[in-house]
Amino acid sequence: MAKAKEGKPTGRPSSYSDAVALVICERLAEGESLKTICEDENMPARTTVYKWIVEDTDGFADKYARARDVLVVEEGGRADRACCV
């Protein structure tokens, strides 16, 4: 990530992190497209996420696949989901 003159990071995250992966998986499981998720400036570019999938960074390929396949079941007004991470 590039750094501004003050030493603060600028631009999108490119390094893998469990926190970002979790947000991506949760949003995918809720029906958002990867394109929409990656349009947020605090999310990595789609090419970065695809790289994480192809390289299976920290098991991300499986997490991504499970998030895409998640089923939501309503039980007493509460949605239960299979965890994606």
ABEGO torsion letter per residue (X at the ends): XBBBAAGBBBEBBABBBAAAAAAAAAAAAAGBBAAAAAABAABBBAAAAAAAAAAGBGGAAAAAAAAAABBBBBBGGBBBBBBAX
